[in-house]
Each structure stands twice: as structure tokens, then as C-alpha cells.
């Protein structure tokens, strides 16, 4: 039971790492795409934010004009794959957690059945032994 509890806790913590985040874009990341001195870095920051959150943001282009990042097909594909992987991981973790709980209940049921059968068998054998002792006297 102790190991099962540890397993469930590990699954819950893994769930937080693997699920798709629905947070807002961090303010410092979007500001970095505007305030960074290197225009190539600003584009990369905007690209990474899109791949991570699926939302295009404003950044300064090479001429220091504010423009909205337009993702490439590869960027869109990368975000879709990340989103799909996160959803699948969340579903797998949910199913595994459910299966672990079912196994715990089945293990408890099996232990209970064993205990009941053991007690009944023990009592029957004890009563047979008592009868044979009475007949021997």
C-alpha cells in the first residue's frame, strides 16, 4: 500500500509536468521580444513563445517596428505536436491512476477473501480436531 501511494503521488506530479499549460504568456518573455537589442533574438523569442503557448505576440523587427509574429507551418506543426502530446500524456496518466486504484481495491478484496477462507478452513479443521479428540477419550 505504501508503494502504491508513492506511485500515485509520482503520477500526480508527472501530470503537472506533462500537461499542456494554459497560462498566459509570461510578461518578461514578451517584453524580451521587444526590448532585446538583437533583432534575430527577438524573432527567436517570438517563435519560441508561439511554439510554447500557441499565440503570436508582438515583437520589434529589424527596422524596430512593432509587428505581430506570423508563425511558419513548422511552428504551427510544432505547437500542434506539443499540444497533442500533452493531451495524450494527461489521458495516459488519468487511465494509469484509475487502474492503480482498481488494483488497490482488487488487492484488498483478495486479501479479505483469503482471510475469510483461512478463518473458515481453520475453524472447520479445529472442529474436526476437537471431534476426533472427543472420540479418542
KOLSEKE-397635 format. One record per residue (C-alpha): y, x, z; residue in three letters; residue number from 0. Coordinates in steps of 0.1 Angstrom, whole numbers, plus 5000, padded with zeros to 4 digits. Last residue first. Example, Ala and Ser with C-alpha at 12.3 -4.5 7.8 and 13.67 -1.06 7.14 Angstrom:
BEGIN
<<4989; 5137; 5071>; "SER"; 1>
<<4955; 5123; 5078>; "ALA"; 0>
! end
This chain:
BEGIN
<<4598; 4887; 5250>; "UNK"; 136>
<<4593; 4896; 5214>; "UNK"; 135>
<<4604; 4861; 5202>; "UNK"; 134>
<<4637; 4865; 5220>; "UNK"; 133>
<<4643; 4899; 5204>; "UNK"; 132>
<<4634; 4885; 5170>; "UNK"; 131>
<<4659; 4857; 5175>; "UNK"; 130>
<<4686; 4881; 5186>; "UNK"; 129>
<<4680; 4903; 5156>; "UNK"; 128>
<<4682; 4873; 5132>; "UNK"; 127>
<<4715; 4862; 5150>; "UNK"; 126>
<<4729; 4897; 5145>; "UNK"; 125>
<<4719; 4898; 5109>; "UNK"; 124>
<<4736; 4865; 5103>; "UNK"; 123>
<<4767; 4876; 5122>; "UNK"; 122>
<<4769; 4909; 5103>; "UNK"; 121>
<<4765; 4891; 5070>; "UNK"; 120>
<<4792; 4866; 5078>; "UNK"; 119>
<<4816; 4893; 5091>; "UNK"; 118>
<<4810; 4915; 5060>; "UNK"; 117>
<<4814; 4886; 5036>; "UNK"; 116>
<<4847; 4877; 5053>; "UNK"; 115>
<<4859; 4914; 5053>; "UNK"; 114>
<<4849; 4919; 5017>; "UNK"; 113>
<<4867; 4887; 5007>; "UNK"; 112>
<<4899; 4898; 5025>; "UNK"; 111>
<<4897; 4933; 5009>; "UNK"; 110>
<<4893; 4917; 4975>; "UNK"; 109>
<<4923; 4893; 4981>; "UNK"; 108>
<<4945; 4922; 4993>; "UNK"; 107>
<<4935; 4942; 4962>; "UNK"; 106>
<<4942; 4912; 4940>; "UNK"; 105>
<<4976; 4907; 4956>; "UNK"; 104>
<<4985; 4944; 4951>; "UNK"; 103>
<<4972; 4943; 4916>; "UNK"; 102>
<<4995; 4913; 4908>; "UNK"; 101>
<<5025; 4932; 4923>; "UNK"; 100>
<<5017; 4962; 4901>; "UNK"; 99>
<<5014; 4940; 4870>; "UNK"; 98>
<<5048; 4924; 4877>; "UNK"; 97>
<<5064; 4958; 4881>; "UNK"; 96>
<<5047; 4970; 4849>; "UNK"; 95>
<<5060; 4940; 4830>; "UNK"; 94>
<<5095; 4945; 4842>; "UNK"; 93>
<<5094; 4982; 4834>; "UNK"; 92>
<<5081; 4975; 4799>; "UNK"; 91>
<<5109; 4949; 4793>; "UNK"; 90>
<<5136; 4973; 4805>; "UNK"; 89>
<<5122; 5001; 4783>; "UNK"; 88>
<<5122; 4978; 4753>; "UNK"; 87>
<<5158; 4967; 4759>; "UNK"; 86>
<<5169; 5003; 4763>; "UNK"; 85>
<<5151; 5015; 4732>; "UNK"; 84>
<<5166; 4987; 4712>; "UNK"; 83>
<<5201; 4996; 4724>; "UNK"; 82>
<<5196; 5033; 4717>; "UNK"; 81>
<<5182; 5025; 4683>; "UNK"; 80>
<<5210; 5001; 4675>; "UNK"; 79>
<<5236; 5027; 4686>; "UNK"; 78>
<<5220; 5055; 4665>; "UNK"; 77>
<<5218; 5031; 4635>; "UNK"; 76>
<<5255; 5023; 4638>; "UNK"; 75>
<<5264; 5059; 4641>; "UNK"; 74>
<<5242; 5068; 4611>; "UNK"; 73>
<<5259; 5040; 4591>; "UNK"; 72>
<<5293; 5055; 4599>; "UNK"; 71>
<<5315; 5042; 4626>; "UNK"; 70>
<<5352; 5034; 4619>; "UNK"; 69>
<<5373; 5048; 4647>; "UNK"; 68>
<<5405; 5029; 4651>; "UNK"; 67>
<<5436; 5049; 4642>; "UNK"; 66>
<<5465; 5063; 4662>; "UNK"; 65>
<<5485; 5088; 4641>; "UNK"; 64>
<<5484; 5125; 4651>; "UNK"; 63>
<<5482; 5138; 4615>; "UNK"; 62>
<<5446; 5150; 4621>; "UNK"; 61>
<<5436; 5115; 4636>; "UNK"; 60>
<<5445; 5103; 4670>; "UNK"; 59>
<<5419; 5080; 4686>; "UNK"; 58>
<<5415; 5043; 4690>; "UNK"; 57>
<<5381; 5030; 4700>; "UNK"; 56>
<<5350; 5016; 4682>; "UNK"; 55>
<<5326; 4998; 4705>; "UNK"; 54>
<<5288; 5003; 4705>; "UNK"; 53>
<<5289; 5018; 4740>; "UNK"; 52>
<<5271; 5051; 4737>; "UNK"; 51>
<<5271; 5057; 4699>; "UNK"; 50>
<<5307; 5044; 4697>; "UNK"; 49>
<<5318; 5066; 4726>; "UNK"; 48>
<<5301; 5096; 4709>; "UNK"; 47>
<<5320; 5089; 4677>; "UNK"; 46>
<<5353; 5086; 4694>; "UNK"; 45>
<<5347; 5119; 4713>; "UNK"; 44>
<<5336; 5136; 4680>; "UNK"; 43>
<<5368; 5124; 4663>; "UNK"; 42>
<<5390; 5137; 4692>; "UNK"; 41>
<<5371; 5170; 4691>; "UNK"; 40>
<<5380; 5174; 4654>; "UNK"; 39>
<<5416; 5167; 4661>; "UNK"; 38>
<<5418; 5195; 4687>; "UNK"; 37>
<<5446; 5189; 4712>; "UNK"; 36>
<<5428; 5162; 4732>; "UNK"; 35>
<<5451; 5134; 4744>; "UNK"; 34>
<<5439; 5105; 4723>; "UNK"; 33>
<<5402; 5109; 4723>; "UNK"; 32>
<<5404; 5122; 4758>; "UNK"; 31>
<<5422; 5090; 4768>; "UNK"; 30>
<<5391; 5070; 4757>; "UNK"; 29>
<<5368; 5092; 4778>; "UNK"; 28>
<<5391; 5091; 4809>; "UNK"; 27>
<<5392; 5053; 4808>; "UNK"; 26>
<<5354; 5049; 4808>; "UNK"; 25>
<<5343; 5024; 4782>; "UNK"; 24>
<<5334; 4992; 4799>; "UNK"; 23>
<<5300; 4988; 4814>; "UNK"; 22>
<<5271; 4970; 4798>; "UNK"; 21>
<<5247; 4999; 4802>; "UNK"; 20>
<<5214; 4997; 4783>; "UNK"; 19>
<<5186; 5001; 4807>; "UNK"; 18>
<<5168; 5034; 4811>; "UNK"; 17>
<<5184; 5049; 4842>; "UNK"; 16>
<<5186; 5018; 4862>; "UNK"; 15>
<<5150; 5008; 4854>; "UNK"; 14>
<<5138; 5043; 4865>; "UNK"; 13>
<<5152; 5035; 4900>; "UNK"; 12>
<<5133; 5002; 4901>; "UNK"; 11>
<<5101; 5018; 4888>; "UNK"; 10>
<<5104; 5046; 4914>; "UNK"; 9>
<<5108; 5020; 4941>; "UNK"; 8>
<<5077; 5001; 4928>; "UNK"; 7>
<<5057; 5033; 4928>; "UNK"; 6>
<<5067; 5042; 4963>; "UNK"; 5>
<<5056; 5007; 4975>; "UNK"; 4>
<<5023; 5011; 4957>; "UNK"; 3>
<<5018; 5045; 4974>; "UNK"; 2>
<<5023; 5029; 5008>; "UNK"; 1>
<<5000; 5000; 5000>; "UNK"; 0>
! end
